[in-house]
Amino acid sequence: MTMHRPLRKTDALRWAMGCGALAGALAWGLVELLALQRSRYQLWRGRQQTPALK
């Protein structure tokens, strides 16, 4: 039978900072993904609206 020691304040803080860093990285990745998709859409739309030169 193992006894679980209670989390110390520093352990809880370290865990919270890790989760916060992970959440920040995920949010940043989502922003970058949306910016990339918007850029690709703008390029596609520009090609659709430009008349073909012959």
Secondary structure, DSSP 8 states (H G I E B T S, - for coil): --------HHHHHHHHHHHHHHHHHHHHHHHHHHHHHHHHHHHHHHHHHS----
